[in-house]
Amino acid sequence: AEIRIRLLSLAGGSDSEIIVKGWPNNTNLDWSNDGKGLYCGSISPEGGTLLYVDLKGNARVLWQYKGAVSQIWGLASPDGRYLAILAEFSNSNAWMVEGF
């Protein structure tokens, strides 16, 4: 399980790829204010995790939720002092009623 992030140059430079090992299913990406990393959401059957990933692929856990999550991401404030975290939770049940 790994997240692969491809960075494409729009100015003719070389493209690069960031590999985040041990984390499956990327949901969203947002740059950090200093441009030295990304806020990255990862979901698995165990729950959702918001990561800070540097440009070498090193991940640091910022926030986790144990339960059903379909999306998770973080967005830094313009001054970089705060981080908004948004998670989309999903829960559903199916019931079958006979003789109703």
Phi, psi and omega in degrees: 000124178203153175259133176246124181244121182258124178255119182256133178279130176262359183245018178088001177283184181276146175282160177216167180225135176253128178248122180253101185281143176088003181232121181267166163050077175295135177255316183208158178227140171216138179292148168285160183297328181275356179074010182264002181189181182227148168266126190227131176266141177228132178239148177214174178300338180278339180149199182240148181224134172261126183244151164255123183243124176279176187286355175261358178095006177283127184250140175234129180287126177258324184199142177225149173229125178268105181154182184289118178229134178256336178211147174207134177202165179231147181221123182283148174290161182305327179271357178077007182272341184230157178229120175274131180244126177238131177229139180252113183263145177225139179212133180213155177225152173233132180237143174242122182248124179256148176067030182273000000 
